[in-house]
Amino acid sequence: MVLDIGTIVQSFFLLFIIMDPLGNVPIFYRVTKTFKRQDKNRIIQQAILTALFILILFAVSWSRIFDYFKLSFESFSIAGGVLLFLIGLDMIRGHMKRYESGKGFGVVPLGIPLIAGPGAITMVIILSKTYGLATAVISIIAAMILMELTLAFCGNILRLIGNKSSETLTRIMGIILVALAVQFILNGLQIFL
């Protein structure tokens, strides 16, 4: 199978939008603003490795999961589209949950569900099915690298764009996600039409 750079870039972009980096930056910054750089780096590494493992696991094993539960890809596309639609609506409405620092913050909630949440898992399965495993895995790795950089420089990013701009960009990404979700639902419904 020949890898298409345009498809990989598009897949990476869609996955990165769903991870909501600009929504996660203020959460990460608020929770870790009093931490030492070493502790912040450890939390980032935990989060990235956790999310990477979960997303690659679903990219590789989604067909076995579907076979076990006797799911069709079309039904998953509809359900996933509804889920992505709801996540997109939350992004548009600016619903930001509050999280506290604690042991394991890098794994839960930062790694799962903030980075590798239901939306990202859904997107990985759709990418793997539509474009193939190699494209999905490359997109996951690229998104994780950019997410790691985003978290590492979260203070600089917030100073540069400010909290209000971060919220505005998150809402714009939410609109894109809602439109994408509607497309997934329509794609799933085509088999019934």
TIVO-2410 file (N, C-alpha, C; in nm, 3 decimals):
# residues 193
REC num residu      c1      c2      c3 atome chaine
REC   1      M   0.085  -0.119   0.000     N      A
REC   1      M   0.000   0.000   0.000    CA      A
REC   1      M   0.089   0.124   0.000     C      A
REC   2      V   0.061   0.219  -0.091     N      A
REC   2      V   0.139   0.342  -0.103    CA      A
REC   2      V   0.081   0.446  -0.008     C      A
REC   3      L   0.170   0.506   0.071     N      A
REC   3      L   0.126   0.610   0.164    CA      A
REC   3      L   0.112   0.742   0.089     C      A
REC   4      D   0.002   0.811   0.115     N      A
REC   4      D  -0.024   0.940   0.052    CA      A
REC   4      D   0.000   1.050   0.156     C      A
REC   5      I   0.095   1.139   0.127     N      A
REC   5      I   0.132   1.245   0.222    CA      A
REC   5      I   0.013   1.335   0.253     C      A
REC   6      G  -0.066   1.368   0.151     N      A
REC   6      G  -0.184   1.453   0.173    CA      A
REC   6      G  -0.282   1.390   0.270     C      A
REC   7      T  -0.304   1.260   0.256     N      A
REC   7      T  -0.395   1.187   0.346    CA      A
REC   7      T  -0.339   1.183   0.488     C      A
REC   8      I  -0.209   1.162   0.500     N      A
REC   8      I  -0.146   1.158   0.633    CA      A
REC   8      I  -0.159   1.294   0.702     C      A
REC   9      V  -0.134   1.401   0.627     N      A
REC   9      V  -0.144   1.536   0.685    CA      A
REC   9      V  -0.287   1.565   0.728     C      A
REC  10      Q  -0.383   1.529   0.643     N      A
REC  10      Q  -0.524   1.550   0.676    CA      A
REC  10      Q  -0.562   1.468   0.799     C      A
REC  11      S  -0.519   1.342   0.805     N      A
REC  11      S  -0.550   1.255   0.918    CA      A
REC  11      S  -0.490   1.309   1.047     C      A
REC  12      F  -0.365   1.354   1.038     N      A
REC  12      F  -0.298   1.411   1.155    CA      A
REC  12      F  -0.373   1.534   1.205     C      A
REC  13      F  -0.413   1.620   1.111     N      A
REC  13      F  -0.482   1.743   1.147    CA      A
REC  13      F  -0.615   1.712   1.217     C      A
REC  14      L  -0.692   1.618   1.163     N      A
REC  14      L  -0.821   1.582   1.222    CA      A
REC  14      L  -0.802   1.524   1.362     C      A
REC  15      L  -0.704   1.437   1.377     N      A
REC  15      L  -0.678   1.376   1.507    CA      A
REC  15      L  -0.633   1.481   1.608     C      A
REC  16      F  -0.546   1.571   1.565     N      A
REC  16      F  -0.496   1.674   1.655    CA      A
REC  16      F  -0.607   1.768   1.700     C      A
REC  17      I  -0.700   1.801   1.610     N      A
REC  17      I  -0.815   1.887   1.647    CA      A
REC  17      I  -0.896   1.820   1.758     C      A
REC  18      I  -0.920   1.690   1.743     N      A
REC  18      I  -1.003   1.619   1.840    CA      A
REC  18      I  -0.935   1.611   1.976     C      A
REC  19      M  -0.802   1.608   1.977     N      A
REC  19      M  -0.729   1.607   2.104    CA      A
REC  19      M  -0.741   1.741   2.177     C      A
REC  20      D  -0.791   1.842   2.109     N      A
REC  20      D  -0.816   1.975   2.165    CA      A
REC  20      D  -0.696   2.031   2.241     C      A
REC  21      P  -0.584   2.051   2.172     N      A
REC  21      P  -0.465   2.100   2.240    CA      A
REC  21      P  -0.485   2.236   2.306     C      A
REC  22      L  -0.558   2.326   2.241     N      A
REC  22      L  -0.578   2.458   2.298    CA      A
REC  22      L  -0.675   2.457   2.415     C      A
REC  23      G  -0.757   2.353   2.423     N      A
REC  23      G  -0.842   2.336   2.541    CA      A
REC  23      G  -0.766   2.272   2.655     C      A
REC  24      N  -0.668   2.186   2.621     N      A
REC  24      N  -0.591   2.117   2.725    CA      A
REC  24      N  -0.479   2.204   2.783     C      A
REC  25      V  -0.428   2.299   2.705     N      A
REC  25      V  -0.318   2.384   2.753    CA      A
REC  25      V  -0.355   2.460   2.881     C      A
REC  26      P  -0.471   2.529   2.885     N      A
REC  26      P  -0.504   2.599   3.010    CA      A
REC  26      P  -0.521   2.505   3.129     C      A
REC  27      I  -0.577   2.386   3.105     N      A
REC  27      I  -0.595   2.288   3.214    CA      A
REC  27      I  -0.459   2.245   3.266     C      A
REC  28      F  -0.370   2.206   3.175     N      A
REC  28      F  -0.236   2.162   3.214    CA      A
REC  28      F  -0.160   2.274   3.285     C      A
REC  29      Y  -0.169   2.394   3.232     N      A
REC  29      Y  -0.098   2.507   3.290    CA      A
REC  29      Y  -0.150   2.536   3.431     C      A
REC  30      R  -0.282   2.537   3.448     N      A
REC  30      R  -0.341   2.568   3.578    CA      A
REC  30      R  -0.302   2.464   3.683     C      A
REC  31      V  -0.304   2.338   3.643     N      A
REC  31      V  -0.274   2.231   3.739    CA      A
REC  31      V  -0.126   2.227   3.775     C      A
REC  32      T  -0.038   2.258   3.678     N      A
REC  32      T   0.106   2.238   3.701    CA      A
REC  32      T   0.185   2.368   3.716     C      A
REC  33      K   0.118   2.482   3.730     N      A
REC  33      K   0.191   2.609   3.730    CA      A
REC  33      K   0.288   2.623   3.847     C      A
REC  34      T   0.266   2.553   3.957     N      A
REC  34      T   0.359   2.561   4.071    CA      A
REC  34      T   0.461   2.446   4.071     C      A
REC  35      F   0.454   2.358   3.972     N      A
REC  35      F   0.543   2.243   3.968    CA      A
REC  35      F   0.680   2.282   3.916     C      A
REC  36      K   0.781   2.205   3.954     N      A
REC  36      K   0.914   2.222   3.897    CA      A
REC  36      K   0.912   2.168   3.754     C      A
REC  37      R   1.004   2.219   3.671     N      A
REC  37      R   1.014   2.177   3.530    CA      A
REC  37      R   1.027   2.026   3.518     C      A
REC  38      Q   1.105   1.966   3.606     N      A
REC  38      Q   1.127   1.820   3.602    CA      A
REC  38      Q   0.997   1.745   3.624     C      A
REC  39      D   0.915   1.792   3.719     N      A
REC  39      D   0.786   1.727   3.747    CA      A
REC  39      D   0.688   1.746   3.630     C      A
REC  40      K   0.690   1.865   3.570     N      A
REC  40      K   0.604   1.889   3.453    CA      A
REC  40      K   0.642   1.796   3.339     C      A
REC  41      N   0.772   1.783   3.315     N      A
REC  41      N   0.819   1.695   3.207    CA      A
REC  41      N   0.778   1.550   3.232     C      A
REC  42      R   0.784   1.506   3.358     N      A
REC  42      R   0.745   1.368   3.392    CA      A
REC  42      R   0.596   1.348   3.363     C      A
REC  43      I   0.514   1.445   3.399     N      A
REC  43      I   0.369   1.436   3.375    CA      A
REC  43      I   0.341   1.432   3.225     C      A
REC  44      I   0.411   1.517   3.149     N      A
REC  44      I   0.392   1.519   3.003    CA      A
REC  44      I   0.428   1.383   2.944     C      A
REC  45      Q   0.541   1.327   2.987     N      A
REC  45      Q   0.584   1.196   2.935    CA      A
REC  45      Q   0.481   1.088   2.968     C      A
REC  46      Q   0.430   1.088   3.092     N      A
REC  46      Q   0.328   0.990   3.130    CA      A
REC  46      Q   0.204   1.004   3.041     C      A
REC  47      A   0.160   1.128   3.019     N      A
REC  47      A   0.039   1.153   2.940    CA      A
REC  47      A   0.058   1.108   2.796     C      A
REC  48      I   0.171   1.145   2.736     N      A
REC  48      I   0.196   1.113   2.595    CA      A
REC  48      I   0.209   0.963   2.575     C      A
REC  49      L   0.283   0.896   2.662     N      A
REC  49      L   0.300   0.750   2.648    CA      A
REC  49      L   0.169   0.676   2.669     C      A
REC  50      T   0.089   0.722   2.766     N      A
REC  50      T  -0.042   0.660   2.790    CA      A
REC  50      T  -0.132   0.676   2.669     C      A
REC  51      A  -0.143   0.800   2.619     N      A
REC  51      A  -0.229   0.826   2.503    CA      A
REC  51      A  -0.180   0.751   2.380     C      A
REC  52      L  -0.049   0.750   2.359     N      A
REC  52      L   0.009   0.679   2.244    CA      A
REC  52      L  -0.026   0.531   2.249     C      A
REC  53      F  -0.010   0.470   2.365     N      A
REC  53      F  -0.041   0.327   2.380    CA      A
REC  53      F  -0.188   0.299   2.350     C      A
REC  54      I  -0.277   0.379   2.408     N      A
REC  54      I  -0.421   0.357   2.391    CA      A
REC  54      I  -0.463   0.373   2.245     C      A
REC  55      L  -0.415   0.479   2.181     N      A
REC  55      L  -0.457   0.506   2.043    CA      A
REC  55      L  -0.403   0.402   1.946     C      A
REC  56      I  -0.278   0.362   1.964     N      A
REC  56      I  -0.222   0.258   1.876    CA      A
REC  56      I  -0.291   0.124   1.901     C      A
REC  57      L  -0.323   0.095   2.026     N      A
REC  57      L  -0.396  -0.028   2.058    CA      A
REC  57      L  -0.528  -0.033   1.981     C      A
REC  58      F  -0.603   0.076   1.978     N      A
REC  58      F  -0.730   0.078   1.906    CA      A
REC  58      F  -0.709   0.077   1.755     C      A
REC  59      A  -0.604   0.143   1.708     N      A
REC  59      A  -0.576   0.143   1.563    CA      A
REC  59      A  -0.548   0.002   1.514     C      A
REC  60      V  -0.478  -0.076   1.597     N      A
REC  60      V  -0.438  -0.212   1.559    CA      A
REC  60      V  -0.550  -0.313   1.578     C      A
REC  61      S  -0.628  -0.298   1.686     N      A
REC  61      S  -0.719  -0.407   1.724    CA      A
REC  61      S  -0.867  -0.375   1.704     C      A
REC  62      W  -0.900  -0.264   1.638     N      A
REC  62      W  -1.041  -0.228   1.626    CA      A
REC  62      W  -1.124  -0.336   1.556     C      A
REC  63      S  -1.068  -0.402   1.455     N      A
REC  63      S  -1.147  -0.502   1.381    CA      A
REC  63      S  -1.180  -0.622   1.469     C      A
REC  64      R  -1.088  -0.660   1.557     N      A
REC  64      R  -1.117  -0.770   1.650    CA      A
REC  64      R  -1.227  -0.731   1.748     C      A
REC  65      I  -1.221  -0.607   1.793     N      A
REC  65      I  -1.325  -0.559   1.885    CA      A
REC  65      I  -1.460  -0.559   1.815     C      A
REC  66      F  -1.464  -0.512   1.689     N      A
REC  66      F  -1.588  -0.510   1.613    CA      A
REC  66      F  -1.640  -0.652   1.591     C      A
REC  67      D  -1.551  -0.744   1.557     N      A
REC  67      D  -1.590  -0.884   1.536    CA      A
REC  67      D  -1.647  -0.944   1.664     C      A
REC  68      Y  -1.581  -0.916   1.776     N      A
REC  68      Y  -1.625  -0.974   1.904    CA      A
REC  68      Y  -1.766  -0.927   1.940     C      A
REC  69      F  -1.791  -0.797   1.921     N      A
REC  69      F  -1.922  -0.741   1.956    CA      A
REC  69      F  -2.020  -0.743   1.839     C      A
REC  70      K  -1.977  -0.799   1.722     N      A
REC  70      K  -2.060  -0.808   1.603    CA      A
REC  70      K  -2.112  -0.670   1.561     C      A
REC  71      L  -2.020  -0.574   1.554     N      A
REC  71      L  -2.052  -0.438   1.513    CA      A
REC  71      L  -2.016  -0.419   1.366     C      A
REC  72      S  -2.096  -0.342   1.296     N      A
REC  72      S  -2.058  -0.304   1.159    CA      A
REC  72      S  -1.987  -0.170   1.166     C      A
REC  73      F  -1.902  -0.144   1.068     N      A
REC  73      F  -1.832  -0.016   1.066    CA      A
REC  73      F  -1.931   0.099   1.046     C      A
REC  74      E  -2.039   0.075   0.971     N      A
REC  74      E  -2.138   0.179   0.947    CA      A
REC  74      E  -2.206   0.220   1.077     C      A
REC  75      S  -2.242   0.121   1.163     N      A
REC  75      S  -2.306   0.155   1.290    CA      A
REC  75      S  -2.208   0.231   1.380     C      A
REC  76      F  -2.080   0.191   1.374     N      A
REC  76      F  -1.980   0.262   1.452    CA      A
REC  76      F  -1.961   0.404   1.399     C      A
REC  77      S  -1.968   0.421   1.268     N      A
REC  77      S  -1.952   0.553   1.209    CA      A
REC  77      S  -2.064   0.647   1.256     C      A
REC  78      I  -2.186   0.593   1.265     N      A
REC  78      I  -2.299   0.674   1.313    CA      A
REC  78      I  -2.280   0.707   1.461     C      A
REC  79      A  -2.250   0.604   1.543     N      A
REC  79      A  -2.232   0.627   1.687    CA      A
REC  79      A  -2.113   0.720   1.712     C      A
REC  80      G  -2.004   0.696   1.640     N      A
REC  80      G  -1.886   0.781   1.655    CA      A
REC  80      G  -1.915   0.923   1.612     C      A
REC  81      G  -1.993   0.939   1.505     N      A
REC  81      G  -2.031   1.072   1.459    CA      A
REC  81      G  -2.113   1.147   1.564     C      A
REC  82      V  -2.206   1.076   1.627     N      A
REC  82      V  -2.287   1.138   1.734    CA      A
REC  82      V  -2.196   1.180   1.850     C      A
REC  83      L  -2.103   1.092   1.888     N      A
REC  83      L  -2.011   1.123   1.997    CA      A
REC  83      L  -1.924   1.244   1.963     C      A
REC  84      L  -1.868   1.246   1.843     N      A
REC  84      L  -1.785   1.359   1.801    CA      A
REC  84      L  -1.868   1.487   1.794     C      A
REC  85      F  -1.994   1.474   1.754     N      A
REC  85      F  -2.084   1.589   1.749    CA      A
REC  85      F  -2.101   1.650   1.889     C      A
REC  86      L  -2.122   1.564   1.989     N      A
REC  86      L  -2.139   1.612   2.127    CA      A
REC  86      L  -2.011   1.675   2.181     C      A
REC  87      I  -1.896   1.614   2.149     N      A
REC  87      I  -1.768   1.670   2.192    CA      A
REC  87      I  -1.747   1.806   2.126     C      A
REC  88      G  -1.779   1.815   1.996     N      A
REC  88      G  -1.768   1.941   1.924    CA      A
REC  88      G  -1.858   2.048   1.985     C      A
REC  89      L  -1.980   2.010   2.023     N      A
REC  89      L  -2.071   2.106   2.087    CA      A
REC  89      L  -2.014   2.157   2.219     C      A
REC  90      D  -1.955   2.067   2.298     N      A
REC  90      D  -1.891   2.109   2.423    CA      A
REC  90      D  -1.778   2.208   2.397     C      A
REC  91      M  -1.700   2.181   2.291     N      A
REC  91      M  -1.593   2.273   2.256    CA      A
REC  91      M  -1.648   2.409   2.215     C      A
REC  92      I  -1.757   2.410   2.139     N      A
REC  92      I  -1.818   2.535   2.094    CA      A
REC  92      I  -1.874   2.614   2.212     C      A
REC  93      R  -1.938   2.543   2.306     N      A
REC  93      R  -1.999   2.609   2.421    CA      A
REC  93      R  -1.897   2.647   2.528     C      A
REC  94      G  -1.772   2.600   2.511     N      A
REC  94      G  -1.667   2.637   2.605    CA      A
REC  94      G  -1.677   2.568   2.740     C      A
REC  95      H  -1.733   2.449   2.742     N      A
REC  95      H  -1.740   2.375   2.867    CA      A
REC  95      H  -1.604   2.317   2.901     C      A
REC  96      M  -1.539   2.373   3.004     N      A
REC  96      M  -1.406   2.330   3.043    CA      A
REC  96      M  -1.414   2.271   3.183     C      A
REC  97      K  -1.379   2.147   3.195     N      A
REC  97      K  -1.383   2.081   3.325    CA      A
REC  97      K  -1.266   2.125   3.411     C      A
REC  98      R  -1.283   2.117   3.541     N      A
REC  98      R  -1.175   2.150   3.633    CA      A
REC  98      R  -1.112   2.020   3.682     C      A
REC  99      Y  -0.981   2.017   3.683     N      A
REC  99      Y  -0.907   1.900   3.728    CA      A
REC  99      Y  -0.807   1.943   3.833     C      A
REC 100      E  -0.784   1.855   3.926     N      A
REC 100      E  -0.688   1.883   4.033    CA      A
REC 100      E  -0.562   1.801   4.010     C      A
REC 101      S  -0.450   1.857   4.060     N      A
REC 101      S  -0.324   1.781   4.051    CA      A
REC 101      S  -0.327   1.669   4.152     C      A
REC 102      G  -0.258   1.566   4.124     N      A
REC 102      G  -0.250   1.452   4.214    CA      A
REC 102      G  -0.165   1.345   4.152     C      A
REC 103      K  -0.142   1.242   4.228     N      A
REC 103      K  -0.061   1.133   4.176    CA      A
REC 103      K  -0.132   1.070   4.058     C      A
REC 104      G  -0.060   1.054   3.950     N      A
REC 104      G  -0.118   0.993   3.831    CA      A
REC 104      G  -0.190   1.089   3.741     C      A
REC 105      F  -0.181   1.220   3.765     N      A
REC 105      F  -0.249   1.318   3.680    CA      A
REC 105      F  -0.208   1.302   3.533     C      A
REC 106      G  -0.083   1.265   3.508     N      A
REC 106      G  -0.036   1.246   3.372    CA      A
REC 106      G  -0.106   1.133   3.299     C      A
REC 107      V  -0.140   1.028   3.374     N      A
REC 107      V  -0.209   0.912   3.314    CA      A
REC 107      V  -0.359   0.942   3.304     C      A
REC 108      V  -0.420   0.973   3.418     N      A
REC 108      V  -0.563   1.008   3.425    CA      A
REC 108      V  -0.573   1.137   3.506     C      A
REC 109      P  -0.628   1.242   3.456     N      A
REC 109      P  -0.709   1.253   3.335    CA      A
REC 109      P  -0.635   1.303   3.211     C      A
REC 110      L  -0.507   1.342   3.222     N      A
REC 110      L  -0.442   1.405   3.108    CA      A
REC 110      L  -0.423   1.309   2.990     C      A
REC 111      G  -0.363   1.190   3.015     N      A
REC 111      G  -0.343   1.093   2.908    CA      A
REC 111      G  -0.475   1.040   2.856     C      A
REC 112      I  -0.560   0.997   2.951     N      A
REC 112      I  -0.695   0.949   2.922    CA      A
REC 112      I  -0.786   1.020   3.022     C      A
REC 113      P  -0.887   1.092   2.987     N      A
REC 113      P  -0.948   1.107   2.855    CA      A
REC 113      P  -0.916   1.238   2.784     C      A
REC 114      L  -0.833   1.326   2.843     N      A
REC 114      L  -0.814   1.457   2.780    CA      A
REC 114      L  -0.743   1.447   2.645     C      A
REC 115      I  -0.640   1.363   2.635     N      A
REC 115      I  -0.571   1.348   2.506    CA      A
REC 115      I  -0.630   1.231   2.428     C      A
REC 116      A  -0.627   1.114   2.486     N      A
REC 116      A  -0.682   0.994   2.419    CA      A
REC 116      A  -0.821   0.967   2.473     C      A
REC 117      G  -0.913   1.055   2.441     N      A
REC 117      G  -1.051   1.039   2.486    CA      A
REC 117      G  -1.134   0.964   2.384     C      A
REC 118      P  -1.264   0.955   2.409     N      A
REC 118      P  -1.352   0.884   2.317    CA      A
REC 118      P  -1.347   0.938   2.174     C      A
REC 119      G  -1.336   1.070   2.161     N      A
REC 119      G  -1.330   1.129   2.027    CA      A
REC 119      G  -1.205   1.088   1.951     C      A
REC 120      A  -1.090   1.092   2.020     N      A
REC 120      A  -0.964   1.054   1.955    CA      A
REC 120      A  -0.964   0.905   1.920     C      A
REC 121      I  -1.018   0.823   2.008     N      A
REC 121      I  -1.025   0.679   1.982    CA      A
REC 121      I  -1.115   0.652   1.861     C      A
REC 122      T  -1.229   0.721   1.857     N      A
REC 122      T  -1.320   0.707   1.743    CA      A
REC 122      T  -1.251   0.748   1.614     C      A
REC 123      M  -1.181   0.861   1.617     N      A
REC 123      M  -1.112   0.910   1.498    CA      A
REC 123      M  -1.005   0.812   1.452     C      A
REC 124      V  -0.931   0.753   1.545     N      A
REC 124      V  -0.825   0.657   1.511    CA      A
REC 124      V  -0.884   0.535   1.442     C      A
REC 125      I  -0.996   0.487   1.492     N      A
REC 125      I  -1.061   0.370   1.430    CA      A
REC 125      I  -1.107   0.405   1.288     C      A
REC 126      I  -1.166   0.522   1.273     N      A
REC 126      I  -1.214   0.564   1.140    CA      A
REC 126      I  -1.096   0.581   1.044     C      A
REC 127      L  -0.988   0.642   1.091     N      A
REC 127      L  -0.870   0.660   1.006    CA      A
REC 127      L  -0.809   0.526   0.966     C      A
REC 128      S  -0.801   0.435   1.063     N      A
REC 128      S  -0.742   0.303   1.037    CA      A
REC 128      S  -0.825   0.226   0.935     C      A
REC 129      K  -0.956   0.233   0.947     N      A
REC 129      K  -1.044   0.163   0.854    CA      A
REC 129      K  -1.043   0.229   0.716     C      A
REC 130      T  -1.046   0.362   0.713     N      A
REC 130      T  -1.058   0.434   0.587    CA      A
REC 130      T  -0.927   0.441   0.510     C      A
REC 131      Y  -0.817   0.471   0.580     N      A
REC 131      Y  -0.689   0.496   0.512    CA      A
REC 131      Y  -0.582   0.392   0.539     C      A
REC 132      G  -0.609   0.299   0.630     N      A
REC 132      G  -0.513   0.194   0.659    CA      A
REC 132      G  -0.436   0.218   0.788     C      A
REC 133      L  -0.381   0.110   0.841     N      A
REC 133      L  -0.312   0.114   0.969    CA      A
REC 133      L  -0.189   0.204   0.966     C      A
REC 134      A  -0.111   0.198   0.859     N      A
REC 134      A   0.013   0.277   0.853    CA      A
REC 134      A  -0.017   0.427   0.862     C      A
REC 135      T  -0.117   0.473   0.788     N      A
REC 135      T  -0.155   0.615   0.793    CA      A
REC 135      T  -0.202   0.653   0.932     C      A
REC 136      A  -0.283   0.567   0.994     N      A
REC 136      A  -0.334   0.595   1.128    CA      A
REC 136      A  -0.220   0.606   1.229     C      A
REC 137      V  -0.126   0.510   1.224     N      A
REC 137      V  -0.015   0.509   1.321    CA      A
REC 137      V   0.076   0.631   1.300     C      A
REC 138      I   0.107   0.665   1.176     N      A
REC 138      I   0.190   0.783   1.150    CA      A
REC 138      I   0.120   0.909   1.201     C      A
REC 139      S  -0.011   0.918   1.179     N      A
REC 139      S  -0.088   1.033   1.227    CA      A
REC 139      S  -0.087   1.041   1.379     C      A
REC 140      I  -0.101   0.927   1.444     N      A
REC 140      I  -0.099   0.923   1.590    CA      A
REC 140      I   0.036   0.972   1.643     C      A
REC 141      I   0.145   0.919   1.587     N      A
REC 141      I   0.279   0.957   1.634    CA      A
REC 141      I   0.303   1.107   1.611     C      A
REC 142      A   0.265   1.157   1.493     N      A
REC 142      A   0.284   1.300   1.465    CA      A
REC 142      A   0.201   1.386   1.560     C      A
REC 143      A   0.076   1.345   1.586     N      A
REC 143      A  -0.010   1.421   1.678    CA      A
REC 143      A   0.047   1.419   1.820     C      A
REC 144      M   0.103   1.304   1.861     N      A
REC 144      M   0.162   1.296   1.994    CA      A
REC 144      M   0.285   1.385   2.009     C      A
REC 145      I   0.366   1.390   1.904     N      A
REC 145      I   0.485   1.477   1.908    CA      A
REC 145      I   0.443   1.623   1.923     C      A
REC 146      L   0.343   1.664   1.843     N      A
REC 146      L   0.298   1.802   1.851    CA      A
REC 146      L   0.229   1.831   1.984     C      A
REC 147      M   0.154   1.733   2.036     N      A
REC 147      M   0.089   1.751   2.166    CA      A
REC 147      M   0.193   1.766   2.276     C      A
REC 148      E   0.300   1.686   2.270     N      A
REC 148      E   0.406   1.696   2.369    CA      A
REC 148      E   0.469   1.836   2.366     C      A
REC 149      L   0.497   1.887   2.247     N      A
REC 149      L   0.553   2.022   2.234    CA      A
REC 149      L   0.455   2.127   2.285     C      A
REC 150      T   0.328   2.109   2.255     N      A
REC 150      T   0.226   2.204   2.299    CA      A
REC 150      T   0.221   2.211   2.451     C      A
REC 151      L   0.224   2.096   2.517     N      A
REC 151      L   0.221   2.094   2.664    CA      A
REC 151      L   0.350   2.148   2.723     C      A
REC 152      A   0.462   2.114   2.662     N      A
REC 152      A   0.592   2.158   2.714    CA      A
REC 152      A   0.604   2.310   2.711     C      A
REC 153      F   0.543   2.373   2.611     N      A
REC 153      F   0.552   2.518   2.598    CA      A
REC 153      F   0.419   2.587   2.627     C      A
REC 154      C   0.337   2.524   2.714     N      A
REC 154      C   0.202   2.576   2.740    CA      A
REC 154      C   0.205   2.718   2.797     C      A
REC 155      G   0.300   2.749   2.883     N      A
REC 155      G   0.309   2.884   2.939    CA      A
REC 155      G   0.334   2.987   2.830     C      A
REC 156      N   0.426   2.957   2.741     N      A
REC 156      N   0.456   3.048   2.630    CA      A
REC 156      N   0.336   3.064   2.536     C      A
REC 157      I   0.268   2.952   2.510     N      A
REC 157      I   0.151   2.956   2.420    CA      A
REC 157      I   0.043   3.044   2.479     C      A
REC 158      L   0.016   3.028   2.609     N      A
REC 158      L  -0.088   3.109   2.673    CA      A
REC 158      L  -0.050   3.256   2.676     C      A
REC 159      R   0.078   3.286   2.699     N      A
REC 159      R   0.122   3.425   2.697    CA      A
REC 159      R   0.109   3.484   2.556     C      A
REC 160      L   0.135   3.401   2.456     N      A
REC 160      L   0.131   3.447   2.318    CA      A
REC 160      L  -0.011   3.472   2.270     C      A
REC 161      I  -0.098   3.376   2.293     N      A
REC 161      I  -0.235   3.388   2.240    CA      A
REC 161      I  -0.337   3.432   2.345     C      A
REC 162      G  -0.305   3.415   2.473     N      A
REC 162      G  -0.398   3.453   2.579    CA      A
REC 162      G  -0.509   3.352   2.596     C      A
REC 163      N  -0.572   3.357   2.713     N      A
REC 163      N  -0.680   3.264   2.745    CA      A
REC 163      N  -0.800   3.282   2.652     C      A
REC 164      K  -0.835   3.407   2.623     N      A
REC 164      K  -0.953   3.433   2.537    CA      A
REC 164      K  -0.931   3.379   2.396     C      A
REC 165      S  -0.812   3.401   2.342     N      A
REC 165      S  -0.783   3.350   2.207    CA      A
REC 165      S  -0.784   3.197   2.206     C      A
REC 166      S  -0.734   3.138   2.315     N      A
REC 166      S  -0.734   2.992   2.327    CA      A
REC 166      S  -0.876   2.939   2.324     C      A
REC 167      E  -0.965   3.006   2.398     N      A
REC 167      E  -1.105   2.964   2.400    CA      A
REC 167      E  -1.170   2.983   2.262     C      A
REC 168      T  -1.137   3.093   2.195     N      A
REC 168      T  -1.193   3.118   2.062    CA      A
REC 168      T  -1.149   3.012   1.962     C      A
REC 169      L  -1.020   2.979   1.963     N      A
REC 169      L  -0.967   2.878   1.871    CA      A
REC 169      L  -1.027   2.741   1.901     C      A
REC 170      T  -1.048   2.710   2.029     N      A
REC 170      T  -1.112   2.583   2.065    CA      A
REC 170      T  -1.253   2.578   2.009     C      A
REC 171      R  -1.324   2.689   2.014     N      A
REC 171      R  -1.460   2.692   1.960    CA      A
REC 171      R  -1.460   2.675   1.808     C      A
REC 172      I  -1.363   2.736   1.742     N      A
REC 172      I  -1.352   2.719   1.596    CA      A
REC 172      I  -1.325   2.572   1.562     C      A
REC 173      M  -1.234   2.510   1.638     N      A
REC 173      M  -1.206   2.368   1.616    CA      A
REC 173      M  -1.330   2.284   1.645     C      A
REC 174      G  -1.411   2.327   1.741     N      A
REC 174      G  -1.536   2.257   1.771    CA      A
REC 174      G  -1.632   2.260   1.654     C      A
REC 175      I  -1.640   2.374   1.584     N      A
REC 175      I  -1.726   2.386   1.466    CA      A
REC 175      I  -1.680   2.289   1.357     C      A
REC 176      I  -1.548   2.283   1.335     N      A
REC 176      I  -1.494   2.189   1.236    CA      A
REC 176      I  -1.529   2.046   1.275     C      A
REC 177      L  -1.515   2.016   1.404     N      A
REC 177      L  -1.544   1.881   1.452    CA      A
REC 177      L  -1.691   1.845   1.435     C      A
REC 178      V  -1.781   1.939   1.462     N      A
REC 178      V  -1.924   1.914   1.444    CA      A
REC 178      V  -1.954   1.883   1.297     C      A
REC 179      A  -1.896   1.961   1.206     N      A
REC 179      A  -1.918   1.936   1.063    CA      A
REC 179      A  -1.864   1.799   1.023     C      A
REC 180      L  -1.748   1.763   1.077     N      A
REC 180      L  -1.690   1.632   1.050    CA      A
REC 180      L  -1.779   1.521   1.104     C      A
REC 181      A  -1.834   1.543   1.223     N      A
REC 181      A  -1.923   1.443   1.285    CA      A
REC 181      A  -2.046   1.419   1.199     C      A
REC 182      V  -2.104   1.526   1.146     N      A
REC 182      V  -2.221   1.513   1.059    CA      A
REC 182      V  -2.186   1.429   0.936     C      A
REC 183      Q  -2.066   1.451   0.881     N      A
REC 183      Q  -2.023   1.372   0.765    CA      A
REC 183      Q  -2.011   1.224   0.800     C      A
REC 184      F  -1.955   1.193   0.919     N      A
REC 184      F  -1.944   1.053   0.962    CA      A
REC 184      F  -2.082   0.989   0.974     C      A
REC 185      I  -2.176   1.063   1.030     N      A
REC 185      I  -2.312   1.011   1.044    CA      A
REC 185      I  -2.373   0.985   0.906     C      A
REC 186      L  -2.357   1.080   0.814     N      A
REC 186      L  -2.409   1.062   0.678    CA      A
REC 186      L  -2.344   0.943   0.608     C      A
REC 187      N  -2.212   0.927   0.628     N      A
REC 187      N  -2.143   0.812   0.568    CA      A
REC 187      N  -2.198   0.681   0.622     C      A
REC 188      G  -2.225   0.676   0.753     N      A
REC 188      G  -2.280   0.555   0.812    CA      A
REC 188      G  -2.420   0.526   0.765     C      A
REC 189      L  -2.497   0.632   0.741     N      A
REC 189      L  -2.637   0.614   0.699    CA      A
REC 189      L  -2.650   0.572   0.553     C      A
REC 190      Q  -2.549   0.591   0.473     N      A
REC 190      Q  -2.556   0.560   0.329    CA      A
REC 190      Q  -2.594   0.415   0.303     C      A
REC 191      I  -2.550   0.325   0.391     N      A
REC 191      I  -2.581   0.183   0.371    CA      A
REC 191      I  -2.731   0.157   0.386     C      A
REC 192      F  -2.803   0.242   0.461     N      A
REC 192      F  -2.945   0.221   0.485    CA      A
REC 192      F  -3.031   0.296   0.383     C      A
REC 193      L  -2.968   0.383   0.304     N      A
REC 193      L  -3.047   0.465   0.210    CA      A
REC 193      L  -3.059   0.400   0.075     C      A
***
